[in-house]
Amino acid sequence: MPTTRHTPVPTADTDPAGAPTPANRAERRAARRGRSGAPDGPPAPRTAGPAPQARPAHVRTDFAARRSG
């Protein structure tokens, strides 16, 4: 009768903790940052740059400059 192990044996497709290794670079980064990376979950907020402006810079004018004439 074979003996059974109580701890998972790491293989090529699992990390030492027994969780499956993410397939691509983005999933590996998400796993390192503590995100699940599940495709059915909500997407992570994107904070790569500043928010887009409501109007272009050349259209925006200073309120005080308009009032002073």
N, C-alpha and C positions, 0 to 999 in steps of 0.2 A: 504494500500500500504506500503510495507516494506521500511525502510530507508536504504540507502547505505552508507557505510563508505568509506572515501577517503584514509585512511591509511590502509595498509595491517595488518591483525591480525596475530601475530606470532602463529604458530602451532608447533607440535612436529618435523616436517621436515623442518622448516625454522628458521633462526636466527632472532634476533630482527629487523634487517635491511630489512628482507623480502627475502633475498637470500637463496637458498636451502643449507642445511647443507651438507658438504662433507661426503661421505659414510665411508671412512676409514681413518686411521691415516695419511697416506702419503698425502691424499687430504686435510685433515685438516691442516697439516703443511704447505702445499703449499698455502693454502688460507690465513693462518696467515702471510706468507712471501710476500703476494701480488701477487702470481702467479695464473693464472687462473686454471691450471690443466686440461685444455681441452685435450682430447686424440688425437684430430686431429691437434693440434698445434705443433710447434717445441718443442722437449724435452729441459728441463733445462740443462745447462752445468753442468757436474759432476766435482766437485772440492774437492773430498774427500781425495785425497792424491797426492803424487808427481807423475810427469809424468814418464812413464816407460823409462828406459835407452835404448839407441840405441844398446849398446853392454853390456854384463855382465862385472862386475867390474874387474874380473881377466884378461880379454882380453885387457882392456884399459891400455895403457902405457903412460908414460910422454914423451913428445917430446924431452925435454932437456936431459933426461936420455938416450934416444936412441942415440942422437947425440954425447954425450960425450964418449960413448963407455965404 
